[in-house]
Amino acid sequence: MFPIRRTGNRKEDVMATKTDRREEARRKAADRRAEQQRSRTRRWWLLGAAVVIVLAAVTTITVTALTRGNDTAPTASGVTAAPPWPAPADAAARAKAAGLEVAGMEGAALHTHQHLSVSVDAKPVAVPANIGVDVQRGGMSALHTHDTSGIVHVESAKVQPFTLGQLFTEWNVTLRDGQVGGYVDGRNDRHVAVFVNGTRTTTPLPDLELQDQQDIAIVITRGSGTPIAPAPFDWSTAS
């Protein structure tokens, strides 16, 4: 508060008091305006910091997606190395990871076949024999291979869907949407394309449901060229 000036003159004293009060009111108003300006500045700084944090988080998620494939899609667990990809020794454990079990006999309720081919830079990658087969104990899962022809067998005791993701989990090779093993679409100039019966599919790879006499080709290339589907599989040669 400003001190009240006393002049000895009552009229002058009253006028001085009013002047002091006006000065006090103006000072308080100026203080309020200054505080409001400081509050607005603080809010803008906080908003700017929040925007920076959000942008950083989005950038991190985008980079992670580009370098690891699409983690939001279903995933077939396994190795992320380059081929060759041999059949794993622990067939029973891999079948369990795929939601399947190794049984002593093949089922007969559902019996279908698919052909799977994988190529990297136009070189074929072997699909090994005995995926889903426990050679030591003599059993196999409903989803398995017998040889290196690329023919996949579904021999199930009950009718149910089977997926490419289950096969790759049994094979112990990582399969994500846009990723096969250590190859990720868009990373290191790589392209991962999947063709079903000669037509490129956009179905997330682990979700691809296996149908009878289905020809599945995974084509992994490098550079600007467009991946091309291989020649159709000749089912008349299948044993």
C-alpha positions in Angstrom: 0.0 0.0 0.0 1.1 3.6 -0.7 1.5 5.7 2.4 -1.4 8.2 2.9 0.0 11.7 2.5 -1.1 14.2 5.1 -0.9 17.9 4.1 -2.9 19.4 7.0 -5.5 20.5 4.5 -8.6 18.2 4.7 -9.6 18.7 1.0 -6.0 18.1 -0.2 -5.7 15.0 2.0 -8.9 13.5 0.5 -7.7 14.1 -3.0 -4.3 12.6 -2.2 -5.9 9.5 -0.7 -8.0 9.1 -3.9 -4.9 9.5 -6.0 -3.0 6.9 -3.9 -5.9 4.4 -4.3 -6.0 4.9 -8.1 -2.2 4.3 -8.3 -2.7 1.2 -6.1 -5.5 -0.1 -8.4 -3.4 0.6 -11.5 -0.4 -1.2 -10.0 -2.5 -4.3 -9.1 -4.1 -4.3 -12.6 -0.6 -4.2 -14.2 0.5 -7.0 -11.9 -2.5 -9.1 -12.9 -1.8 -8.5 -16.6 1.8 -9.5 -16.2 0.9 -12.7 -14.3 -1.7 -13.5 -17.0 1.0 -13.0 -19.7 3.4 -15.3 -17.8 0.7 -18.0 -17.5 0.0 -17.8 -21.2 3.7 -18.1 -21.9 4.0 -21.1 -19.6 1.0 -22.8 -21.3 2.5 -22.3 -24.7 5.8 -23.8 -23.5 4.1 -26.8 -22.1 2.0 -27.3 -25.2 5.2 -27.0 -27.4 7.0 -29.6 -25.2 4.0 -32.0 -25.4 4.0 -31.7 -29.2 7.7 -32.4 -29.3 7.3 -35.5 -27.1 4.4 -36.8 -29.3 6.4 -36.3 -32.5 9.3 -38.1 -31.0 7.1 -41.0 -30.0 5.6 -41.2 -33.4 9.0 -41.2 -35.1 10.2 -44.0 -32.8 7.2 -46.1 -33.6 7.6 -45.5 -37.3 11.3 -46.3 -37.3 10.7 -49.5 -35.2 8.0 -50.6 -37.6 10.3 -50.1 -40.6 13.2 -51.9 -39.0 11.3 -54.8 -37.4 8.3 -55.4 -39.6 4.7 -54.9 -38.6 4.5 -56.0 -34.9 0.8 -55.3 -34.7 0.1 -58.2 -37.0 0.1 -61.9 -35.8 3.7 -63.2 -35.7 5.2 -66.6 -36.3 8.1 -66.9 -33.9 11.5 -68.2 -34.9 14.9 -67.2 -36.1 15.6 -63.9 -37.8 18.7 -65.0 -39.7 19.4 -65.5 -43.4 18.8 -69.0 -44.8 19.4 -71.9 -44.9 16.6 -72.7 -42.4 16.7 -76.3 -41.5 13.9 -78.2 -39.8 14.3 -77.8 -36.1 15.2 -80.8 -33.9 12.6 -80.0 -31.3 9.5 -80.7 -33.5 7.2 -81.3 -30.6 8.1 -78.0 -28.9 7.7 -76.1 -32.2 4.4 -77.7 -32.9 3.2 -76.7 -29.4 4.3 -73.1 -30.0 2.2 -73.2 -33.2 -0.9 -74.4 -31.2 -0.6 -77.9 -32.5 0.5 -81.2 -31.1 2.5 -84.2 -32.3 0.5 -87.3 -32.5 1.3 -90.9 -33.4 -1.0 -91.1 -36.4 -2.1 -88.8 -39.2 -5.6 -87.5 -39.0 -8.2 -88.2 -41.7 -11.0 -85.7 -41.2 -9.1 -83.0 -43.2 -6.5 -83.8 -45.8 -5.2 -81.0 -48.0 -1.9 -80.1 -49.7 -0.2 -76.8 -50.5 3.0 -75.9 -52.3 5.4 -73.4 -50.7 8.4 -71.8 -52.4 10.7 -69.2 -51.1 13.3 -67.4 -53.1 15.9 -64.7 -52.2 17.4 -62.8 -55.1 16.0 -65.4 -57.6 17.8 -68.2 -55.7 15.5 -70.9 -54.2 15.5 -71.4 -50.4 14.9 -75.1 -49.5 11.7 -75.9 -47.6 13.1 -78.8 -45.5 11.7 -82.2 -45.0 10.2 -83.1 -41.6 8.8 -79.8 -40.5 6.3 -80.8 -37.8 7.7 -84.3 -37.7 9.3 -85.7 -34.6 11.8 -88.1 -36.1 13.1 -89.3 -32.7 9.7 -90.4 -31.3 8.0 -91.2 -34.6 5.1 -88.7 -34.4 4.0 -85.7 -36.4 1.6 -82.8 -36.2 -1.4 -82.2 -38.4 0.7 -79.7 -40.4 4.0 -81.0 -41.8 6.3 -81.7 -44.7 7.7 -85.1 -45.8 10.4 -84.0 -48.2 12.1 -81.0 -49.8 9.6 -80.7 -52.7 7.8 -77.7 -50.9 4.6 -79.7 -50.6 2.9 -79.1 -47.3 0.6 -81.7 -45.8 -2.5 -81.0 -43.7 -3.7 -84.3 -42.2 -5.9 -83.4 -39.3 -8.2 -85.4 -37.1 -10.7 -82.6 -37.1 -11.7 -79.9 -39.6 -10.2 -76.6 -38.6 -8.3 -73.8 -40.3 -4.5 -73.9 -40.5 -2.3 -70.9 -41.4 1.1 -70.1 -42.9 2.1 -68.6 -39.6 1.7 -72.0 -37.9 3.8 -73.7 -40.5 6.6 -71.1 -40.1 6.4 -71.4 -36.3 6.9 -75.1 -36.7 9.8 -74.4 -39.1 11.2 -72.0 -36.5 11.5 -69.1 -39.0 10.1 -65.7 -38.0 7.1 -64.6 -40.1 5.5 -61.2 -39.8 3.6 -59.1 -42.2 6.4 -57.9 -44.4 9.1 -60.0 -42.8 10.5 -63.5 -43.4 13.4 -64.6 -41.3 15.9 -61.7 -41.4 14.4 -60.0 -44.5 12.1 -57.1 -43.8 10.2 -55.3 -46.6 11.6 -51.8 -46.9 14.8 -52.3 -45.0 18.2 -52.5 -46.7 16.5 -52.0 -50.0 14.6 -55.3 -49.6 11.2 -56.2 -51.0 9.1 -59.1 -49.6 6.2 -60.1 -51.8 3.8 -63.1 -51.5 1.9 -64.6 -54.3 -1.0 -67.0 -54.0 -1.8 -68.9 -57.1 0.1 -66.4 -59.1 -1.6 -63.3 -57.7 0.1 -61.0 -55.2 -1.7 -61.0 -51.8 -1.9 -58.3 -49.2 -3.1 -60.7 -46.5 -0.8 -60.5 -43.4 1.5 -63.5 -43.9 0.9 -65.3 -40.6 -2.9 -65.0 -41.2 -2.8 -66.6 -44.6 -5.1 -69.6 -44.4 -4.0 -72.8 -46.1 -6.3 -74.1 -48.8 -6.1 -77.3 -50.9 -3.8 -77.2 -53.9 -2.7 -73.7 -53.0 0.5 -72.4 -54.6 2.2 -70.0 -52.2 5.4 -68.2 -53.4 7.4 -65.9 -51.2 9.7 -63.7 -53.4 12.4 -61.6 -51.7 14.3 -59.2 -53.9 16.6 -56.2 -53.6 16.5 -52.9 -55.6 13.9 -51.1 -57.6 12.6 -54.1 -59.7 9.1 -55.3 -59.2 8.9 -58.8 -57.7 7.5 -61.4 -60.1 5.6 -64.5 -59.3 7.4 -67.7 -60.3 5.9 -70.2 -62.7 2.9 -72.1 -61.3 3.5 -75.3 -59.5 2.6 -78.4 -61.6 0.4 -80.5 -59.3 0.5 -83.4 -61.7 4.1 -84.0 -60.6 3.1 -84.2 -56.9 3.3 -87.6 -55.4 
